[in-house]
């Protein structure tokens, strides 16, 4: 009984941490004016916020297969998210997009 309660607490704490990263990324998307800093804010959401929430949800699962699937999805996000953000930023540099998000 004690281990189950600890798993629930750990799960909720990780979800709250993830929601904090998501909230800070949303504030960054609203406040930042530069296109490239907005890319950074969206990277914080997808690279820090979502994985924390998914790991927290995996702690709350009752069966191992659901938790394992959530962990595999988290690993995929952690591997592919920085690559996609970098590809977007590199493409915007190659197409000469200015700081306001317009093509020069």
WOFEN-V363103 format. One record per residue. N is the residue number from 1. RES is the residue in one small letter. PSI is psi in radians with two decimals (NA if undefined). OMEGA is omega as a letter, one per 40 degrees, with the letter a starting at -180 (none if undefined). NEAR is the number of other ideal C-beta (glycine too) atoms within 10 Angstrom. Layout:
# WOFEN-V363103
{{N:RES:PSI:OMEGA:NEAR} {N:RES:PSI:OMEGA:NEAR}}
This chain:
# WOFEN-V363103
{{1:x:-0.66:a:5} {2:x:-0.64:i:6} {3:x:-0.67:i:7} {4:x:-0.71:i:9} {5:x:-0.69:i:9} {6:x:-0.68:i:11} {7:x:-0.66:i:16} {8:x:-0.77:i:12} {9:x:-0.78:i:11} {10:x:-0.73:i:14} {11:x:-0.81:i:18} {12:x:-0.64:i:13} {13:x:-0.76:i:13} {14:x:-0.66:i:20} {15:x:-0.72:i:18} {16:x:-0.69:i:12} {17:x:-0.78:i:16} {18:x:-0.72:i:21} {19:x:-0.56:i:14} {20:x:-0.75:i:13} {21:x:-0.71:i:19} {22:x:-0.74:i:18} {23:x:-0.72:i:12} {24:x:-0.59:i:15} {25:x:-0.67:i:22} {26:x:-0.72:i:15} {27:x:-0.69:i:11} {28:x:-0.69:i:17} {29:x:-0.59:a:16} {30:x:-0.75:a:9} {31:x:-0.61:a:10} {32:x:2.43:a:14} {33:x:-0.45:a:9} {34:x:2.45:a:12} {35:x:-0.71:a:15} {36:x:-0.56:i:14} {37:x:-0.49:i:14} {38:x:-0.60:i:18} {39:x:-0.70:i:17} {40:x:-0.76:i:15} {41:x:-0.70:i:17} {42:x:-0.54:i:17} {43:x:-0.61:i:19} {44:x:-0.70:i:17} {45:x:-0.85:a:19} {46:x:-0.35:a:19} {47:x:-0.38:a:18} {48:x:-0.80:a:19} {49:x:-0.90:a:20} {50:x:-0.77:i:19} {51:x:-0.67:i:22} {52:x:-0.75:i:20} {53:x:-0.71:a:21} {54:x:-0.67:i:21} {55:x:-0.68:i:19} {56:x:-0.71:i:20} {57:x:-0.58:i:18} {58:x:-0.53:i:21} {59:x:-0.45:a:18} {60:x:-0.15:a:16} {61:x:2.54:a:16} {62:x:-0.51:i:8} {63:x:2.72:a:7} {64:x:-0.59:a:9} {65:x:-0.69:i:8} {66:x:-0.74:i:13} {67:x:-0.69:i:17} {68:x:-0.72:i:12} {69:x:-0.72:i:13} {70:x:-0.66:i:20} {71:x:-0.70:i:15} {72:x:-0.73:i:12} {73:x:-0.70:i:15} {74:x:-0.76:i:18} {75:x:-0.71:i:12} {76:x:-0.74:i:11} {77:x:-0.75:a:16} {78:x:-0.53:i:15} {79:x:-0.66:a:9} {80:x:-0.42:a:12} {81:x:-0.84:i:18} {82:x:-0.57:i:13} {83:x:-0.77:a:9} {84:x:-0.66:i:13} {85:x:-0.73:i:17} {86:x:-0.71:i:12} {87:x:-0.69:i:10} {88:x:-0.78:i:13} {89:x:-0.71:i:16} {90:x:-0.72:i:10} {91:x:-0.64:i:10} {92:x:-0.55:i:16} {93:x:-0.75:a:10} {94:x:-0.60:i:8} {95:x:0.13:i:9} {96:x:0.92:i:9} {97:x:2.25:a:16} {98:x:-3.10:a:12} {99:x:-0.31:i:11} {100:x:-0.08:i:8} {101:x:0.25:i:13} {102:x:2.59:i:9} {103:x:2.32:a:8} {104:x:NA:none:6}}
